[in-house]
């Protein structure tokens, strides 16, 4: 992963013309970005390219300040430098190594990615650094990942990594050790600072100390969805601190992936274009997940049981290998069965014969104490103790209308307007109000499934709740949930 850092060294920079030393490629880029700054007819966010992000052609001729860019082993970060460097700021590339791993050919993929990042910095003629957070990643991300799986939960290590590594360890390294004024990443997201007047007007002279002015903004900085809704990554940024967000730039927030690829091609980053996007859990890669996880957790054999008639259908190596909604591979059965519940006491996994079985659908959950991007809950939620908004618990899933109920301990109950499929303990419920990502909380308790309610049972059959992190108030005291563990 490679990131970028800005350090401001000159005062007011404004829009100086290109100097005589500017090369033809720089001049062509300058003209291209100049044309892109003209307002689009679409008043919405999609397709809009904002202000000074686009003034890149003359950057290499007018460097005056420094900024840090963390390289991601893919296209996203490698073309950012061309997009985010305003006149007067120097860009420095930094490669972060967070995991030691070998691919199927015995090659360390991190080393290969580091070489690619170094190549990009050579092409762009910017400084290059590398830093290792392997130990921190193990302690703060991977250990948590294993602990959550051992409890039968479904963790999201990408959200945890952004919180503890990229926007904490690396952020403080950039600011404290390298003297950076800002950190830029290749996440597809935006902030409210980028919509301020100074970033919008084409001919306005940039004020002295632009980044420092960002730090002094009194209102909380909002995290906003990217223009490219399909690539939007605010889901993974929902636990980032307000301090880090104030000094973070998202130059790709107003662009599409195809446009970013075009920029990479124009800047001779062809080896980057050939890289495939990383999908799934980064440290698992192409390996079989079951084989990978059993290297770290002891097998805990249990039974596959039909939720409809309690018939034992087969055995498994550990309930932690399965999450709700997943297809269960049961030997000797031709028809597909799907995981609908798990018994943490006995280690049994309950399955149902249909992917749309009512046992997979719930409309109620409770989170731990919510991390609010603004550091405080929305005013309407504090005032009324309830608020309508939307949420999602998987990246790229459609937003679900819901009602939040705020508890005294900072946890929230989430009541979905319509039952949703495959809610699982350990996932993050990420909340949205319009384009704004409000924050997120880890799911620690689930309401009864539609199947349980249809059967008229008073409580769920198995573990639909996790360890309590404090007293709970609100709708959770109703039938079907039972006492908190």
C-alpha positions in Angstrom: 0.0 0.0 0.0 1.4 3.4 -1.0 0.4 6.7 0.4 1.1 10.3 -0.3 2.1 13.3 1.9 1.8 17.1 1.4 4.1 19.5 3.3 3.5 23.2 2.7 6.7 25.2 2.3 5.6 28.3 0.4 3.0 30.8 1.3 0.2 31.8 -1.1 0.7 29.9 -4.3 -2.3 30.8 -6.4 -2.4 30.0 -10.1 1.1 30.8 -11.4 1.7 30.3 -15.2 4.0 27.5 -16.3 7.7 28.4 -16.3 10.0 28.1 -19.3 11.3 24.8 -17.9 8.0 23.1 -18.3 8.3 20.2 -20.7 5.8 19.4 -23.5 4.1 16.6 -21.5 3.6 18.8 -18.5 2.1 21.5 -20.7 -0.2 19.1 -22.4 -1.4 17.8 -19.0 -1.8 21.4 -17.8 -4.1 22.2 -20.7 -6.1 19.0 -20.2 -6.7 19.7 -16.5 -7.5 23.4 -17.2 -10.3 22.3 -19.5 -11.6 19.8 -16.9 -12.0 22.6 -14.3 -14.9 24.2 -16.2 -18.1 23.4 -14.4 -20.2 20.6 -15.7 -23.9 21.1 -16.6 -24.8 18.4 -14.1 -25.3 20.0 -10.7 -24.9 16.8 -8.9 -21.8 15.1 -7.6 -21.5 12.4 -10.3 -19.1 13.3 -13.0 -18.0 16.5 -11.4 -14.2 17.2 -11.2 -13.4 19.6 -8.4 -11.2 22.6 -8.4 -7.5 22.3 -7.8 -7.4 18.6 -7.8 -7.2 19.0 -11.6 -4.3 21.5 -11.8 -1.7 18.9 -12.1 0.2 19.6 -15.3 2.5 22.2 -13.7 3.1 20.5 -10.4 6.5 19.0 -11.2 7.7 22.5 -12.3 6.4 24.3 -9.2 7.1 22.0 -6.3 7.3 23.8 -3.1 5.7 21.7 -0.4 5.6 18.1 0.6 2.9 15.6 0.8 2.8 11.9 1.4 1.1 9.2 -0.7 0.7 5.6 0.6 1.0 3.3 -2.3 -1.6 0.5 -2.6 -0.5 -2.5 -4.6 -2.8 -1.7 -7.5 -3.8 1.1 -9.8 -5.7 3.2 -7.3 -2.8 4.9 -5.6 -0.3 4.8 -8.4 -2.0 7.5 -10.5 -3.0 9.7 -7.6 0.0 11.9 -7.8 -1.1 13.1 -11.2 -4.4 14.1 -9.7 -3.9 15.6 -6.3 -0.7 17.7 -6.4 -1.6 21.4 -6.5 1.0 24.0 -7.4 3.4 24.6 -4.5 3.2 21.1 -3.0 5.8 18.4 -3.1 4.7 14.8 -3.2 6.5 11.9 -1.5 5.5 8.3 -2.1 5.6 5.9 0.9 5.1 2.1 0.6 3.5 0.4 3.6 4.2 -3.3 4.2 1.5 -4.7 6.5 1.7 -8.4 5.9 4.4 -11.0 5.1 3.1 -13.4 2.5 4.1 -15.6 -0.3 2.0 -16.4 -3.4 1.7 -19.8 -4.9 5.0 -19.4 -6.6 6.9 -18.7 -3.5 7.3 -14.9 -4.3 6.7 -12.3 -1.6 3.9 -10.2 -3.1 4.7 -7.3 -0.8 8.2 -7.1 -2.2 6.8 -7.2 -5.7 4.3 -4.5 -4.9 7.1 -2.4 -3.3 9.1 -2.6 -6.5 6.1 -1.5 -8.5 5.6 1.5 -6.2 9.2 2.4 -6.5 9.0 2.3 -10.3 6.0 4.6 -10.2 8.0 7.1 -8.1 10.9 6.9 -10.5 8.6 7.6 -13.5 7.0 10.5 -11.7 10.3 11.8 -10.3 9.1 12.0 -6.7 10.9 10.8 -3.5 10.1 7.2 -2.2 10.1 5.8 1.3 9.0 2.5 2.7 7.8 1.6 6.2 6.7 -1.7 7.8 3.7 -2.1 10.1 3.8 -5.9 10.1 3.9 -6.1 13.9 1.2 -3.5 14.4 -1.0 -5.1 11.8 -0.6 -8.5 13.5 -1.5 -7.1 17.0 -4.3 -4.7 16.0 -5.9 -6.3 13.0 -5.0 -9.9 12.5 -5.3 -10.9 16.2 -8.6 -9.2 16.3 -9.6 -11.1 13.2 -8.8 -14.4 14.7 -10.4 -13.6 18.0 -13.7 -12.6 16.3 -13.7 -15.7 14.2 -13.1 -17.9 17.2 -16.2 -16.3 18.8 -18.2 -17.3 15.7 -18.4 -13.7 14.4 -17.8 -12.3 10.9 -15.1 -9.6 11.2 -14.2 -7.0 8.6 -10.3 -6.6 8.8 -10.3 -3.8 6.1 -12.3 -1.4 8.4 -10.1 -2.3 11.3 -6.9 -1.8 9.2 -8.0 1.7 8.1 -8.8 2.6 11.7 -5.6 1.3 13.4 -2.9 1.2 10.6 -3.5 3.5 7.7 -5.2 6.3 9.5 -3.4 6.0 12.8 0.0 4.4 12.7 0.9 5.7 9.2 -1.0 9.0 9.6 1.1 9.8 12.8 4.3 8.7 11.1 3.6 11.1 8.2 2.7 14.0 10.3 5.2 13.5 13.2 8.2 12.0 11.4 8.0 13.4 7.9 6.4 16.7 8.8 3.5 16.2 6.4 0.7 18.7 6.3 -1.7 16.2 4.7 -2.0 12.5 3.7 -3.6 11.5 0.4 -5.0 8.1 -0.3 -6.6 6.4 -3.3 -9.9 5.6 -1.6 -13.0 6.5 -3.6 -14.5 9.0 -1.1 -15.0 12.7 -0.5 -15.0 15.1 2.4 -17.0 18.2 3.1 -13.8 20.3 3.0 -13.5 19.6 -0.7 -16.9 21.3 -1.3 -15.9 24.6 0.3 -15.8 27.7 -1.9 -12.0 27.8 -2.0 -11.9 24.4 -3.6 -14.7 25.2 -6.1 -13.9 28.5 -7.7 -11.6 28.3 -10.7 -10.0 31.7 -10.6 -9.8 32.3 -6.9 -6.3 32.8 -5.5 -5.5 30.0 -3.1 -5.2 31.4 0.5 -2.0 31.3 2.4 -1.7 28.1 4.4 -4.4 26.2 2.7 -3.8 22.9 4.6 -3.4 24.7 7.9 -6.7 26.4 7.3 -8.2 22.9 6.9 -7.0 22.0 10.3 -8.6 25.0 11.9 -12.1 24.3 10.6 -14.3 24.4 13.6 -17.2 22.3 12.3 -16.7 18.5 12.0 -15.5 17.3 8.6 -18.0 15.1 6.9 -17.2 11.9 5.1 -19.1 11.8 1.8 -19.7 9.1 -0.7 -17.7 9.2 -3.9 -19.1 10.3 -7.3 -18.7 6.8 -8.6 -21.2 5.0 -6.4 -20.0 1.5 -7.4 -16.5 2.3 -6.3 -17.4 4.2 -3.2 -15.3 3.1 -0.2 -16.8 5.1 2.6 -17.9 1.8 4.1 -14.3 0.9 4.8 -13.6 4.4 6.2 -16.5 4.5 8.7 -14.2 4.1 11.7 -11.6 6.8 10.7 -11.0 9.5 13.3 -12.0 13.1 12.8 -8.3 14.2 13.4 -7.1 12.0 10.6 -10.0 13.0 8.3 -9.1 16.7 8.6 -5.7 16.1 7.1 -6.7 13.5 4.5 -7.2 14.1 0.8 -9.2 11.8 -1.5 -8.3 12.9 -5.0 -10.2 10.1 -6.7 -13.5 11.0 -4.9 -14.9 12.8 -7.9 -13.7 10.5 -10.6 -14.6 7.1 -12.1 -12.2 4.2 -12.3 -12.1 4.3 -16.1 -11.0 7.9 -16.0 -8.2 7.1 -13.5 -7.0 4.3 -15.8 -6.8 6.8 -18.6 -4.7 9.1 -16.4 -2.4 6.2 -15.5 -1.9 5.4 -19.2 -1.2 9.0 -20.1 1.5 9.1 -17.4 3.3 6.0 -18.7 2.2 3.8 -15.8 1.5 0.8 -18.0 2.8 -1.8 -15.6 0.3 -0.6 -13.1 -2.6 -1.0 -15.6 -1.7 -4.7 -15.9 -2.2 -5.3 -12.2 -5.5 -6.9 -11.1 -7.6 -5.3 -8.4 -7.3 -7.1 -5.0 -10.5 -8.7 -3.9 -11.5 -10.4 -0.7 -9.4 -10.5 2.5 -5.9 -9.3 1.6 -3.9 -11.6 3.7 -5.8 -14.7 2.5 -5.3 -13.9 -1.2 -6.0 -16.8 -3.5 -5.6 -19.4 -0.8 -8.4 -21.6 0.5 -10.0 -19.8 3.4 -10.7 -22.9 5.5 -7.1 -24.2 5.1 -5.8 -20.7 6.0 -7.8 -20.2 9.1 -7.1 -23.7 10.4 -3.4 -22.8 10.5 -4.2 -20.4 13.4 -7.4 -21.8 15.1 -7.8 -25.3 16.4 -10.5 -27.4 14.7 -13.8 -27.6 16.6 -15.9 -30.4 15.0 -19.6 -30.0 15.1 -22.8 -31.0 13.3 -24.8 -29.6 10.4 -28.4 -29.6 11.5 -31.5 -28.8 9.6 -33.3 -25.9 11.2 -36.7 -27.2 10.0 -36.6 -30.7 11.6 -33.4 -30.9 13.6 -32.1 -33.7 11.4 -28.3 -34.1 11.5 -27.1 -33.8 7.9 -23.3 -34.0 8.3 -20.3 -32.8 10.2 -17.9 -29.8 9.9 -14.4 -28.8 11.3 -15.5 -25.7 13.1 -18.5 -23.3 13.4 -16.1 -20.4 12.9 -15.5 -21.4 9.3 -19.1 -20.4 8.4 -21.0 -17.2 8.3 -24.8 -16.7 7.9 -25.9 -16.9 4.3 -22.9 -19.0 3.2 -23.5 -22.2 1.3 -22.6 -25.2 3.5 -20.7 -27.9 1.7 -22.3 -31.1 3.2 -21.0 -34.4 1.9 -23.5 -36.7 0.2 -26.1 -34.0 -0.4 -26.7 -32.8 -4.0 -29.1 -29.9 -3.2 -27.6 -26.7 -1.7 -28.0 -25.9 2.0 -27.3 -22.5 3.5 -26.1 -21.5 7.0 -28.8 -19.7 8.9 -27.8 -19.9 12.6 -24.9 -21.1 14.7 -24.8 -22.6 18.2 -21.8 -21.3 20.0 -22.2 -23.6 23.0 -22.2 -26.9 21.1 -20.5 -25.7 17.9 -23.3 -26.8 15.7 -24.3 -25.1 12.5 -28.0 -24.9 11.5 -28.8 -24.9 7.8 -31.8 -24.4 5.6 -32.5 -25.7 2.0 -33.1 -22.4 0.3 -31.0 -19.2 -0.2 -34.1 -17.1 0.6 -35.2 -19.1 3.6 -37.0 -16.9 6.2 -34.4 -18.1 8.8 -31.9 -15.8 7.0 -34.0 -12.6 7.4 -34.0 -10.2 10.3 -35.0 -6.6 10.8 -33.4 -5.9 14.2 -29.8 -5.6 15.5 -27.8 -3.9 18.2 -24.3 -2.5 17.8 -21.5 -1.7 20.2 -20.8 1.9 21.0 -21.0 3.6 17.6 -18.0 5.5 16.2 -19.4 8.7 14.8 -17.3 10.4 12.2 -18.3 13.8 13.7 -17.2 12.4 17.2 -20.8 13.0 18.5 -24.1 11.4 17.5 -26.3 13.5 15.1 -28.2 16.2 16.9 -31.5 14.8 15.8 -30.6 11.4 17.4 -29.5 13.0 20.6 -32.6 15.1 20.8 -35.3 12.6 19.9 -33.4 9.3 20.8 -34.5 8.0 17.4 -33.6 8.9 13.9 -34.4 7.7 10.4 -31.4 7.0 8.1 -29.9 4.2 6.0 -27.4 1.5 6.7 -25.4 -1.3 5.0 -23.4 -4.1 6.5 -21.6 -5.2 3.3 -19.7 -3.1 0.8 -21.7 -2.3 -2.3 -24.9 -3.7 -1.0 -28.0 -1.5 -1.5 -28.6 1.0 1.4 -31.4 -0.2 3.7 -33.8 2.4 5.2 -33.8 2.0 9.0 -34.6 3.7 12.4 -31.8 4.1 14.9 -32.6 4.1 18.7 -29.9 5.6 20.8 -29.0 3.9 24.1 -27.5 5.6 27.2 -24.2 3.7 26.7 -23.7 4.9 23.1 -24.9 1.7 21.5 -27.8 1.8 19.1 -30.6 -0.5 18.1 -31.1 -0.6 14.3 -34.6 -1.5 13.1 -34.7 -2.0 9.3 -37.8 -1.0 7.5 -37.7 -4.3 5.7 -36.0 -7.6 6.9 -32.6 -8.0 5.4 -30.7 -11.2 4.5 -27.7 -12.7 6.3 -27.0 -10.2 9.1 -24.1 -11.6 11.1 -22.5 -10.9 14.4 -19.1 -9.1 14.0 -20.1 -7.2 10.9 -20.1 -3.4 10.9 -23.4 -1.6 10.5 -22.4 1.6 8.6 -24.9 4.5 8.7 -25.7 7.1 6.0 -27.8 10.2 5.8 -28.0 11.2 2.2 -24.4 11.2 0.8 -22.9 11.5 4.2 -21.4 8.5 6.0 -22.2 9.1 9.7 -20.1 6.3 11.2 -20.5 2.6 12.2 -20.8 0.1 15.0 -20.0 -3.5 15.3 -23.0 -5.8 15.4 -23.1 -7.6 18.7 -26.7 -8.8 18.9 -29.4 -9.9 16.4 -33.1 -9.9 16.6 -35.2 -13.0 15.9 -35.4 -14.3 12.3 -38.5 -14.2 10.2 -38.6 -18.0 10.6 -38.7 -17.8 14.4 -41.4 -15.2 14.3 -43.5 -17.2 11.8 -43.2 -20.2 14.1 -44.4 -18.1 17.0 -41.4 -19.0 19.2 -40.6 -16.8 22.1 -36.8 -16.8 21.5 -34.3 -17.7 19.0 -33.0 -21.3 18.8 -29.3 -20.5 19.1 -26.7 -17.8 19.6 -28.2 -14.7 18.0 -26.4 -12.5 20.5 -22.8 -11.8 21.4 -21.0 -10.8 24.6 -22.6 -7.6 26.0 -20.4 -4.5 26.2 -22.7 -2.8 28.6 -26.4 -2.4 29.6 -28.8 -2.3 26.8 -31.9 -0.1 26.5 -34.5 0.1 23.8 -36.3 -2.4 21.6 -33.9 -5.2 22.5 -35.8 -6.2 25.6 -38.6 -7.6 23.6 -39.4 -11.3 22.8 -37.0 -13.3 20.8 -33.8 -11.9 22.1 -33.3 -13.2 25.6 -30.9 -11.8 28.1 -27.6 -10.4 27.0 -24.7 -12.7 27.7 
